[in-house]
């Protein structure tokens, strides 16, 4: 069937429609729109609850690793812990060695002790500087991981927000198109 014949047949049915039929159609469309709107609200609420549950599981740390971003965060934190423990262990070892050297220097006669104390102080300064460097590196890595986590959360929020906006915008557009069709039908039937 060609397009012109199809349009002609559709116009015949519209000509036979009564005002009551159009009113029933309008009521039915409004009812369907409300139903779709309610379903979409329920679906969005379910999505929100799922996202909240995921965030709670992430906070509790009891969730299985299903998301690569979570795995990367968790691996980064574990690596950071290991590096921190290592750096602190090395710093503590250096401090213990320096304290041991200071003890040994005290046992040296007073004439030589002035020279030994200067050497000890420079060693202690070196140990403190290395400890400061280790703490600075750990702090930088923690800040980097925090930024990655913040970016990941912002990305999830943005994606969820765009899904919600798209859903309502799409429904509203469809509803407006249906109302325009009804008005066009009314104009054709009731000039």
C-alpha positions in Angstrom: 0.0 0.0 0.0 1.4 3.4 -1.0 1.7 6.3 1.4 -1.1 8.4 0.0 -3.6 5.5 0.3 -2.5 4.9 3.8 -3.0 8.6 4.8 -6.4 8.6 3.1 -7.6 5.6 5.1 -6.3 7.1 8.3 -8.3 10.3 7.6 -11.5 8.3 7.0 -11.2 6.8 10.4 -10.5 10.2 11.9 -13.6 11.5 10.2 -15.7 8.8 11.8 -14.3 9.5 15.3 -16.5 11.3 17.8 -15.7 13.8 20.4 -16.2 11.1 23.0 -13.7 8.8 21.2 -11.1 11.6 21.2 -11.8 12.3 24.9 -11.4 8.6 25.7 -8.2 8.6 23.7 -6.9 11.6 25.5 -7.7 10.2 28.9 -6.1 6.9 28.0 -3.0 8.7 26.8 -2.8 10.7 30.0 -3.3 7.6 32.1 -0.5 5.8 30.1 1.8 8.8 30.5 1.2 8.9 34.2 1.8 5.2 34.4 5.1 5.4 32.4 6.1 8.4 34.5 5.5 6.5 37.7 7.3 3.5 36.4 10.3 5.7 35.5 10.3 7.3 38.9 10.3 3.8 40.5 13.1 2.7 38.3 15.1 5.8 39.1 14.5 5.2 42.8 15.7 1.7 42.4 18.8 2.9 40.6 19.5 5.4 43.4 19.1 2.7 46.0 21.4 0.4 44.1 24.0 3.2 43.9 23.7 3.9 47.6 24.1 0.2 48.4 27.2 0.1 46.2 28.7 3.1 48.0 27.9 1.5 51.4 29.6 -1.7 50.3 32.5 0.3 49.1 32.8 2.0 52.5 32.4 -1.2 54.4 35.0 -2.9 52.2 33.1 -6.2 52.4 32.0 -6.1 48.8 33.7 -8.3 46.2 35.8 -6.6 43.6 33.6 -6.3 40.6 34.5 -2.8 39.4 38.0 -2.2 37.9 38.1 1.3 39.4 37.5 -0.2 42.9 40.2 -2.8 42.3 42.6 -0.1 41.2 41.8 2.0 44.3 42.2 -1.0 46.6 45.5 -2.1 44.9 46.8 1.4 45.1 46.0 1.7 48.8 47.6 -1.7 49.5 50.7 -0.7 47.6 50.8 2.6 49.5 50.5 0.8 52.8 53.4 -1.5 51.9 55.6 1.4 50.7 54.7 3.4 53.9 55.6 0.5 56.1 58.8 0.0 54.2 59.8 3.7 54.4 58.9 3.9 58.1 60.9 0.7 58.8 63.9 2.0 57.0 63.7 5.4 58.8 63.3 3.6 62.2 66.3 1.4 61.4 68.4 4.5 60.6 67.3 6.2 63.8 68.2 3.2 65.8 71.6 3.0 64.2 72.2 6.7 64.9 71.1 6.3 68.5 73.4 3.3 68.9 76.3 5.4 67.4 75.5 8.2 69.8 75.6 5.8 72.7 78.9 4.5 71.6 80.2 8.0 71.2 79.3 8.8 74.8 81.6 6.0 75.9 84.5 7.7 74.1 86.7 10.0 76.3 85.6 13.6 76.5 88.4 15.0 74.3 87.2 13.0 71.3 83.5 13.4 72.0 83.2 16.9 70.5 84.2 15.6 67.1 82.0 12.5 67.5 79.0 14.5 68.5 79.3 16.7 65.3 79.4 13.5 63.2 76.5 12.1 65.1 74.5 15.2 64.6 75.1 15.2 60.9 74.0 11.6 60.8 70.9 12.4 62.8 70.1 15.3 60.5 70.5 12.9 57.5 68.2 10.4 59.1 65.6 13.1 59.9 65.8 14.4 56.3 65.3 10.9 54.9 62.3 10.5 57.2 60.9 13.8 56.0 61.4 12.7 52.4 59.6 9.4 53.0 56.7 11.1 54.7 56.4 13.7 51.9 56.4 10.9 49.2 53.7 9.0 51.1 51.6 12.2 51.5 51.9 12.9 47.8 50.7 9.3 46.9 47.8 9.6 49.3 46.7 12.9 47.7 47.0 11.3 44.3 44.8 8.3 45.3 42.2 10.7 46.9 42.0 12.7 43.6 41.5 9.5 41.6 38.7 8.4 44.0 37.1 11.8 43.8 37.2 11.8 40.0 35.6 8.3 40.0 32.8 9.4 42.2 32.2 12.6 40.1 32.1 10.5 37.0 29.4 8.1 38.5 27.3 11.1 39.7 27.5 12.7 36.3 26.5 9.6 34.5 23.6 8.9 36.9 22.4 12.5 36.6 22.4 12.5 32.8 20.5 9.2 32.8 17.8 10.8 35.0 17.6 14.0 32.9 17.4 12.0 29.7 14.6 9.8 31.0 12.3 12.7 32.0 13.2 14.8 29.0 12.3 11.8 26.7 9.0 11.2 28.5 8.1 14.9 28.3 8.9 15.0 24.6 6.7 12.0 23.9 3.8 13.3 25.9 3.9 16.7 24.1 4.0 14.9 20.7 0.9 12.8 21.7 -1.0 15.9 22.8 -0.2 17.6 19.6 -1.5 14.6 17.7 -4.8 14.7 19.7 -5.2 18.4 19.0 -4.6 17.8 15.3 -7.2 15.1 15.3 -9.7 17.3 17.1 -9.2 20.0 14.5 -9.8 17.5 11.7 -12.9 16.1 13.3 -14.3 19.3 14.9 -13.5 22.2 12.6 
